[in-house]
Amino acid sequence: MFITLLILYYAVINSIGFATMAIDKRKAIKHQWRIPEATLLLVAFLGGGIGSWIGMHTCHHKTHKWKFKIGVPFSIILHISAILYLMTYFK
């Protein structure tokens, strides 16, 4: 049950991560109100790092900003490490 909820959570948060990058890129092109960088990074650190990273590279968005070049991969490493730790701890 816990594993199913965890998989569902990561599927949803990574979809949100991808969507926020795509939406922000579209808004940037149209010179509209943008999603704050802090929000984009928060989604990545809440578990949406993989979706955010895919969105960054698919949409060519925020790929030159050091906060995103370092922050998003770090969030991915952080979550993978936490999952591996929990998997070994609760065996």
Secondary structure, DSSP 8 states (H G I E B T S, - for coil): -HHHHHHHHHHHHHHHHHHHHHHHHHHHHTT-----HHHHHHHIIIIIHHHHHHHHHHHT-SSS-HHHHHHHHHHHHHHHHHHHHHHHHT-
